[in-house]
Amino acid sequence: MEQTAVILVNVGTPDSPSVPDVRKYLSQFLNDRRVIDLPWLLQKVLVNLVIVPFRAPKSAKLYQQLWDEKGSPLLYHSQRATEKLQLRMGEKWQIFNAMRYGRPSLENVLEQIKNKAFKRIIILPLFPQYASATTGAVSEFILSKISRWNTIPELHLINHFHDHPAFIEAFALQAAKYKVHIWDHILFSFHGLPLQQIQKVHPGRDCQDCLCKTESIAEGKLCYQAACYETARLISLKAGISNDRYSVSFQSRLNKNWMTPFTDKMLIQKANEGVKNILVFAPSFVADCLETKIEIEKDYQLLFREHGGENLQLVESLNDHDYWIGGLEQIITSQN
């Protein structure tokens, strides 16, 4: 019986929250040319002599807050989702869980697939909105490895699913328990990117003036900014959130030359306007991680309260909920 291999790929996580393991993870992650888009020598000097040495101890403290008795939420949610999806899809499919950086290593997973001689491979980077630094990095790595195989199987790359009905419905269902109509305001917080990476999708145009913030655009499938705003529109429509009740913002910035508005600034603004209770979606993540559990749920909660807000509630990521496993199956089988 012929089987199809399916690779679910997420960004990765350190092996432990210790400084050496975090340093190793950051080094692998930040030395990727698609993650930090600078000339080679400048990137190497900046990453290995400045960013990693100074950032590793600080990041390790954050990972220590994130870790629980089961380990890294990103890892164990991904593993459980893979197991549940395998049970759901059956023996005609073999589902693999991989991390682009860290373990389980994407390179090792590809070697397993190569040795089993699958006729068909479906690659699903678990980043709903396409970006060169995420989906692009996964795609480049996989294609560079498979291109060296003697026998290259049929390949299907799913490079975005931000507008897939199953993904939208899964997030709406995840939020239903919080009764979206009772909150003063809804915030859709996406992971930010450097403006120069966004600008490359629209050469000759200023992304700050792009119509994607209010409507769908033709090139929106592969424009990260357009995909984020489209995600927010679709989830709000599905969840019954009117346009005047939500905002879009971007978190995890490294400097001021990143996508705006910044989530922390938006929360301060809303608190100053008298907003007391705010519900936050983070739909650039399908599994809870440092950015959701620590940055939003802890740091932003504290920031919001410091400026007069009262309650900030995170809508948890999709993790391994059954409706998301069904959604993954729909996204994958739509490639048939």
N, C-alpha and C positions, 0 to 999 in steps of 0.2 A: 504494500500500500504506500503510495506516495504521500509524503507529509510536506506541509508548508511550515517553514520556520518563521516565527514572529519575534522580532527583537524590540522590547520596550526599553527605551534608553532615557535615563534622567541625568542630571548634571553630575551628581556625585556627593560624597560626604567623606570626612576623614575616618580613619579606622577607629579612632578614639578621640576624646576631647583633650588629649595631652598636647603640649606645645610641639614636640617633635612630629607627631602625626598630623597636626594641623599645618605645620610648616611644610611638610611633604605634600599635602593636598593642595595648599595654596600655590606652591611652586609649580606643580603640574598644571593646575588650572590657569594661572595667570601668565604662564609662558606660552600658552596657545596664541598664535598670531591673530586668530579671529576674536579672541577675548579682549586683548589690548592691541588696538590697531595703531601701532607706531613702527617706525623704522626698526629693523632687527636689532641693531646694536643698542639703540636707545631703550628698547623694550627690555633687553637682557639686563642692562645696567639698572634701570628703574625697578624692575621686578625683583631681581636677585640681590641687589645691594641696598635697596630702599624699602620697597613695599613689603616683601615677605619678612625680612628681619624685624621690622617694627610692627607689622600687623599680626604676625602669628601669635604672640602672647596675648594680645587683646582679643583676637578671634577665639583663642582657646578658652578664655573665660566665658565667652558667649556660648560656645559649644557645651561647656560644663553646665550651664543653665538649661540648655536644650535637652541634653542626654537624660534618659530615664532608665528604669530597670530593664527595658527591652533594647536600649541602645539609641541609635539615631532614628527619629521618626521617619525621615525620608527613606531610609533603608528598609525598615521593617514594614512600613506601609507598601512600599514597592514590591517587596518579596511576597507579602500576603496577596496583593492584587494579582501578581503573576500566578500564584498558586490557584486562586479562585477563577481566574480567566482560563487556565488550563482545564480545570474541572468543567467549566461551562462549555468550552469549545470542543473538547473531545480529542480522540486519538488522531484525527486527520491533521491536527495542528500541534506544533511544539512551541511553547511560549518560553522565551528567555528574558531574564531581567539583567540589565547591564547599566553600568555607570560610565559616562565619558571620562571622568576623572575619579580615581579611587577604585574601590572594589564593590561588587564583582566587576572585574575589568572587561570593558568592551572588546579589547583585543583578544582576551581569553575566550570570550563567548563566540567571537568570529572563528576562532580556531576550532572550537567544538563543532560549529556548524559546517565548517569546511570538511572536517573529518567524517561527518555523517552524510555528506554528499546530497544535501537537499536540492530539489529541482527548482524551488521557488522560495524567495525570502521577502518578507514584508518588514520594513523598518519604520518604526513609529517613535520618533523622538517625542517625549512627553512634555513638549512646550506648545501650548495651544496656538500662540501667535509666533509666526516665523520671525527669526532674527538671525543675522549672520553669526553672532557670537554664541548662539545656542544650537538651533537646528542646523545652521550652516556648518558649525564646527563638527557636529556629529556626522553629517552627511559627507563632509570632506574626508574625515578619518576613515569611515567605512568604505567609501569608494576607493581610497588609496590602498587599502588592504586587499579588497576583493579584486582589484584590477591586476593583482599579481598572481591570482589563482590560475591554475591550469584550466580548470573548467569554471566558467562564470555562470552562475544560475540566473534565472529570471528574477529581476529585482523590482520591487515597488517601494518607493519612498513616499511616506505621507508627511509632507513638509509643513502642514498646518491643519488645525481642526477647530480654530476659534469660532467658526460660524456653523459647525456641525450641530444639527438639532439635538443629538444625544448629549453632547457636551453642555449645551445651553440648558437643557432640561435637567441635567444632573445638578448643576449649580443652583437652579431655581428650587429644586427639591431639597437641596442641602440647606437653603435659606428659609424654607417654609416654616420650620419649627420656631423661628424667631419672629414670625408675624411681621413682615416688612412694613406694614401700614402703621405700626405703632411708634416707629422711630422718628425723631425730629429730622434726621437727614441720613442719606445712604451715600457711602463713599466707595468707589471702585478704585482700589490701589493696585497698580501694576508695577512690576520691576522696571526701573528706569534704564536707559541706555545713553551713551554719549551722543550729543547732537550730531556729531560728524558721521556717526554710523547711520543715523536716520536720514541725514541729508543725501547720502550716497544712493538711496533708492529713488530720489527725485533730483537728479543733477540739473542745476539751473533754476530750481524753484526753492522758495523759502518755506520749509515745513511748518513754520509758525503760522503761516497763512493758509495752510491746506484745508480744504473743505471737509476732510475726513472727520473733523471733530463734530460735525453735525449731520453728515450724510455718507452713504456708501460711495466709494470711488472705484474707478475701473482697476487701478493698480493696487487696491487694498488688500489683496490676498497675501502679498509678500512685503507690504509696508508695515512695520511693527506698530507705528503710531496709529495708522488707519485700523489695523486689526484690533488694537486695544479699545479704541472708541466704538468699533463695531460690536465687540464682545459686550461692552457695557450696555449698548443700546438693546442688543438681543436679550440679554439676561433680564434687564429691567422690563422689557416688554413681556417676557414670559412670566416674570414674577409679579407683574401688576404694579410696577413702580413708575410713576409719571416723571416726565422729563425734568420738571422743576424740583423734584425731590432728591436728585442724585447729582454727584460730581465725579469727575475722573481726575486722578492724580498719579504721581510716580514716586516710588520709594527707592531706597538703597543707593542713593547717588554718592559719587566719590568727590565731585566738585560742582561748581555752579554751571558748568557747560554741559549739563545733562538735561534730559527731558523735563519740562515743567507742565503744570504746577507741581511743586514738591509736596509729597503727602504730609510731612511734618508742618510745613507752612500752611497748608490747607486746613489741618486740624486746629492750629492756633487761630486762624481766621474764623473758622466756624464757632469756636469757643468764644471768641471776642464778639461775635454776632448774637450770642445768647443761646446757641445750640447746646443742649444739655446731654442728649442721648443720640449716639451715632452708631450705625451698623456698617461694618467694613467688609467688603468682598475683596479677595485677592486672587482673581481669576487668571493670573499668569502662572499659577502653581496648581498642580493637580495632587500634590502630596504635601502635607505640612512639613515645615523645615525651619531653618533659622529665621528666614525673612517673615514667616507668618507667626510662629510661636513666640519668638523673642522680640523682633523688631516691631511688629504690629501689636500683638497681644500684651506685651509687657511695656516696652519703651514708649510706644505711642499712647497706650492707655495712661501712663504716668504723665506724659506731656499734655494730653488733653485735659486731665484733671488739674494740672498746675495752672492752666489758663482759664479755669472756670467751668469746664465740662464735667459731667458726672459719670457717664457710663459709655464706654466704647466696647462694643461686642464684635469679635471676629466671627465671620462665617467660615467655619473650618473648611479645609481643602477636601477634595473628593475622596482622597485616601483609598480605602478598599471597600467602600460602601457598595452594596449589591447593585444599585441603580447605575453606578459608575462602571462596574464590571460589565453590565449589559451595554452601556454606552461604548466602552472600548470594543466590544464584540461588533457593534454596528459600524464603528469607524473602520475597523480592520476588514470586515467582510464587504464593505462598500468598494474595496479594491478588486473584487472578483469581476 
